[in-house]
């Protein structure tokens, strides 16, 4: 089965280079230069994997990653010139599965894409697990989907994950 890869990058030279290498490995590639185009392409057909640049003309890849994670579980790789540790941590925390900095080696990028697709297909064959109502991280409680009056974080009461 041919995997569908979404490349979101406003630098056409980078997007075209990634396109050439991924197509040479048998992947189908769709390209978007903006957040709006990316969201439209995802709505038309869910990709098997997305490569996101951080700096885009109508928003940023971090926000796009977060929005995609609200409804989708396909692998997301950040491909960006932002090399600061805080940027890497932000991307991974918001739901990216990998973070690759520019300049990059195209063959390494292809290897990382293949690795993420293999993991995604191999380990996501069953039904999606139910998301817990609350996470307990050493006494700090996080509610991933708080109601309008619920706090996102709470402390000191410990909550227990539903069985």
C-alpha positions in Angstrom: 0.0 0.0 0.0 1.4 3.4 -1.0 1.6 5.8 1.9 0.2 9.4 1.5 2.6 12.0 2.9 1.6 15.6 3.5 4.4 18.1 3.2 3.7 21.5 4.7 6.4 24.0 3.9 6.3 27.5 2.4 9.8 27.1 0.9 9.1 25.5 -2.4 12.8 24.4 -2.8 12.5 22.4 0.4 9.1 21.0 -0.4 10.2 20.0 -3.9 13.4 18.3 -2.6 11.4 16.3 0.0 8.8 15.5 -2.8 11.5 14.0 -5.1 13.1 11.8 -2.4 9.8 10.6 -1.0 8.4 9.8 -4.5 11.6 7.9 -5.4 10.8 5.6 -2.4 7.2 5.0 -3.7 5.3 7.5 -1.5 2.5 9.7 -2.7 3.1 13.3 -1.8 0.8 16.2 -1.4 2.2 19.7 -0.7 0.8 22.7 1.1 2.4 26.1 1.7 0.1 27.4 4.4 -1.8 26.2 7.4 -5.1 26.8 5.6 -4.0 24.7 2.6 -2.8 21.9 5.0 -6.1 21.8 6.9 -8.0 21.7 3.6 -5.9 18.8 2.3 -6.3 16.8 5.6 -10.1 17.4 5.5 -10.2 16.0 1.9 -8.1 12.9 2.7 -6.3 12.0 5.9 -2.6 11.5 5.2 -0.6 8.6 6.6 2.0 11.0 7.8 2.6 14.8 7.8 5.9 16.8 7.7 5.3 20.3 9.1 7.5 23.4 8.9 7.2 25.7 12.0 7.3 29.1 10.3 4.4 29.4 7.8 2.9 32.6 6.3 -0.5 32.2 7.9 0.4 30.6 11.3 2.9 28.2 12.7 3.5 24.5 12.6 3.2 24.2 16.3 -0.4 25.4 16.2 -1.1 23.2 13.2 0.3 20.2 15.0 -1.9 20.9 18.0 -5.0 21.3 15.9 -4.3 18.0 14.0 -3.8 16.1 17.2 -7.3 17.1 18.3 -8.7 14.7 15.7 -6.0 12.6 14.1 -3.4 10.1 15.2 -1.2 9.9 12.1 2.6 10.5 12.7 3.7 14.2 12.5 7.3 15.1 11.9 8.4 18.7 12.4 10.9 19.8 9.7 12.2 23.2 10.5 15.0 25.7 10.8 14.1 26.3 14.5 17.0 24.6 16.3 16.5 25.8 19.9 15.9 23.1 22.5 12.7 24.9 23.6 11.4 24.7 20.1 12.1 21.0 19.9 10.5 20.4 23.3 7.4 22.5 22.3 6.9 20.5 19.1 7.2 17.2 20.8 5.0 18.2 23.6 2.3 19.4 21.3 2.1 16.0 19.6 4.9 15.8 17.0 6.5 12.3 16.8 9.9 13.5 15.6 11.7 16.8 15.1 14.2 17.3 12.3 16.2 20.5 11.9 17.2 22.1 8.6 19.6 21.6 7.0 18.9 17.9 6.9 20.1 14.9 4.9 17.3 13.8 2.6 18.1 10.1 3.1 17.8 10.5 6.9 14.5 12.2 6.4 13.2 9.2 4.3 14.5 6.8 6.9 12.7 8.6 9.7 9.5 8.7 7.6 9.7 5.0 7.0 10.3 4.3 10.7 7.3 6.4 11.8 5.1 4.7 9.3 6.2 1.3 10.3 5.5 2.0 14.0 2.2 3.6 13.2 1.0 0.7 11.1 2.4 -2.0 13.3 1.2 -0.7 16.7 -2.1 0.9 15.8 -4.0 -2.0 14.4 -6.6 -2.3 17.2 -9.3 0.1 18.3 -8.3 3.4 19.7 -7.8 3.4 23.4 -10.2 5.5 25.5 -8.5 8.7 26.7 -8.4 9.0 30.4 -10.4 11.9 32.0 -7.4 13.0 34.0 -3.6 12.3 34.2 -1.8 12.2 37.5 1.8 13.3 37.2 3.4 13.2 40.6 0.5 15.0 42.2 -0.2 17.4 39.4 -3.4 16.5 37.7 -4.0 17.4 34.0 -7.4 17.2 32.3 -6.8 16.9 28.6 -10.4 17.9 27.7 -11.6 20.2 30.5 -15.2 21.4 30.7 -15.9 25.1 30.7 -15.7 25.2 34.5 -13.1 22.6 35.1 -9.4 23.5 35.7 -6.9 22.2 33.3 -4.5 21.4 36.1 -5.3 20.7 39.8 -3.5 19.8 43.0 -3.3 18.3 45.7 -6.2 15.8 45.4 -5.2 12.6 43.5 -7.5 11.4 40.8 -7.6 7.8 39.6 -7.8 6.8 36.0 -11.0 5.1 35.1 -10.5 1.3 34.7 
